[in-house]
Amino acid sequence: MSPKRERPISADPILLPALACSHLGAFVTLILGSTETLSAGGRVARALVDAKLRLRFPSHMVTRCEKRGSQTFTEFTVGSLRVIVAIPLSDEAFNSAGAFAKNERQVFFVVPADDVEYAHHRIKKMRCRLEWVRVKSVDDFVTDYMHGVATDLSLTPAQFCLKFIAEYNRRIAADGDPSLQVLLPAIE
């Protein structure tokens, strides 16, 4: 298998088809599938999770903290909830999830889809109480309860898609990589 090439910073933004917003959550899979490298995938995953949390908890402060060790991972905090985005997986991210779980804090451990089983097994071996740590793929975490969020905001699926993509684009702009912004053709 050949290594994936880094998407150049000067590349055009991600263009989704008009039908991407016809089903809630379909656009998330398309955005995730557009990244060619783990590095870009990590930035996209962090922006997707950040956008979801800000739309899901509009009246709460969402804080984002980059943790640096041998690999970077990101922790989001909303009230007592922690969301750790570990792309790529790192010992530091596992240790952070374990520490929160041992203190009986709810943690969502968000990993690439291919690593869900491994991450779940490793969390279990750490003897963490599994009711405190939920391992989810990026796609599953971001799309979970998406219909409820759209309903809470009184938005149609197409309106929610546009609002979500606008929030995602705000989050990805902070990383300074316009090639990871998402464009949609006009939706009627």
WOGI-V906672 format. One record per pair of residues at least 6 apart in sequence whose C-alpha atoms are under 6 Angstrom apart, sorted by the first residue. I is the first residue (numbers start at 1). J is the second residue. Records with the same first field share a line. If there is no record, write none. Layout:
# WOGI-V906672
I->J + J
This chain:
# WOGI-V906672
4->36 + 37
6->37
9->177 + 179
11->179
12->179
13->179 + 180 + 181 + 182
14->181 + 182
15->182 + 183 + 184
16->184
18->185
20->26 + 27
21->158 + 161
24->157
25->143
35->41
42->87
47->168 + 171 + 172
48->168
49->142
51->167 + 168
56->149
62->77 + 78
63->76 + 77
64->75 + 76
65->74 + 75
66->74
67->73 + 74
71->90
73->85 + 86
74->84 + 85
75->83 + 84
76->82 + 83
81->106
82->107
83->107 + 108
84->109 + 110
85->110
86->111
87->111
101->132
106->132
107->132 + 133
108->133 + 134 + 135
109->134 + 135
110->135 + 136 + 137 + 138
111->137
112->137
113->137
120->135
150->160
169->181
